[in-house]
């Protein structure tokens, strides 16, 4: 069920995706929300940090852990502009995030039936609530435009 509150928060995550794009990073943004307050923000930084784990989600989780002084991020919602990869999904589950909201579906990952089945299985096993396709067009378009420009 799509919610105006989800759109509100996704617009903020999308601003971080645009910031990542300005930094010549793949434009993905994430925010972690606890009790209607942002406790963690992130945008892709893998290129500039020379760090394959510097995904938007991971950076938002790291910042949130420091801010709330706990590695367990219970009762939180993560908003991310693209469906998380398997690495990020593992971090989301291990940090005990209650809810994941993402914008664009990762068609590249979902074509791999293994990833899709793992995603669905982990979601059920760990009772992760997932809301898909919030502001899907905007979240997809920034990635489409970014890669079009890179290929020119």
Secondary structure, DSSP 8 states (H G I E B T S, - for coil): ---HHHHHHHHHHHHHHHHHHHTTS---EEEEEETTEEEEEEE--HHHHT-TT--HHHHHHHHHHHHHT-S--TTEEEEEEE---HHHHHHHHHTT-SEEEEEE--HHHHTSHHHHHHHHHHHHHTT-EEE--TTHHHHHHHHHHHHHHHH-
